[in-house]
Amino acid sequence: MVTDEQIRRLFMLVSKEPTKAIAAAKAGMSPKTAYKYRKIGQLPSQMKQLHDWRTRPDPFAREWAWAVELLLVNPGLEAKTIFDYLQRENPGQYQDGQLRTLQRRIKQWRATEGPPKEVFFPQIHYPGDLSASDFTHMTSLKITIQGDPFNHMVYHFVLTYSNWEDVTVCYSESMESLSTGLQNALWALGSVPKRHRTDRMSLAVHKDGNPERYTSKYAALMRHYSLDPERTNVASGNENGDVEQRHNRFKKAVDQELMLRGSRDFESRMAYERFLKDLVRRLNAGRRERLEEELKILRPLPQKRQNDYTMLEVSVGPSSTILVNKNVYSVHSRLIGERVQVKVFVDLLEVCYAQRVVERIPRLRGRREGHQINYRHIIDWLARKPGAFANYRYQADMFPSSYFKMAYDELKRQSPMHADKEYVQILRIAAQDGEAATQSALRWLLSRQGPLTATIVEQYVHARDANAQVIDVKVDDVSLVDYDALLNTELAVANA
């Protein structure tokens, strides 16, 4: 069978060669075939007829109308699902090998008669004009910190023209996370674009019907950087497609880098953040040329950052706790009945009283009605009321480590009536003499499987402190005689 290229060569050689037989031979065909195509004057591909008839009976002719009705109602229905149903309803009529026939038939129907598919419209991006951001979960990458799962998100910022990007680790879609992430990106960039687009996240965008399009905090952040805010339409995440696409590519790049690293475990959150920053820096290095175009147009930063925290004013309750975003935190009992100011950062709370920071507390993740109680805040009064420990709502927070919980269980075994009082006294020792020293005492005493009381623990801790002495190290003077001898030897050799 001859090809279009052979016939084109034949038409070219006919006018150059002395005979048509020679032209046919050089074109790789017989004189009879060459005569046929010279007479028709068409290429082989132009002579083919469309094959629009079946060469064998259609095995799905009886059920095809029913299948089309299903596909019209449920466009996402797969051919395999329909085929499995037909096999169940018609035992023995359809064999597994006929699945491919049905898949091909449905594919052709979708391309010629099915519903229209979503169309993506490529956009023209201009330097320095638009930035976009969003949050994305990193759980699928299975990052661990010292062996413990590190479930987190990143705030992802992208310049749509150059694809320059920046990320900030966070735990939830909060205003503090958005403010910190956006400002980190802008100050790393050193400039400000004209517009900033987000999806309809509730922390930034009001629901339809509200007279204000954006929340007051988000609007204030945009004003501080002279950014024109934009939002996507309802159920139109594709309108923020630049950052959505970068999510997938960024996480794929992280996954590949982790494979090269050979481990997904990190020593600390700080080490993991350095890993991400190094990766982002390498990714951005390949966008330098287009970024230079943007930097010529981008606007300067304001003189300072906006505060990265939300300020709240709350009362300290009689249980020596405060309620922040539906989570309970303890503060020192001295503050009971007072009003305190709380600066809510991404992962930290700063409790202020009389213009002074009195507590820094790690922030609980999300708004899940959790609690974080520090035994040091309440131990003085708990020691006076040890009977309250047995049914204390936040008793689980009173065990700084597993050794303290094991000690409490052992106390209940040895002396159930006095276990609460003894354990509270042990906590008081930990608050006064150090948690590490107290834990060391508990570990040693539990390993001996002997009697366990607060008095014995205190004696062990004090004895350990008394035995801890500073050891004087004496360093003898260095004699230089040997060095002088070596030096004289080298001089003698040099002069010889």
Summary of the structure (lengths in Angstrom):
residues: 496
radius of gyration: 38.2
end to end distance: 94.1
largest distance: 120.7
contacts: 1290
relative contact order: 0.06
helix: 48%
strand: 15%
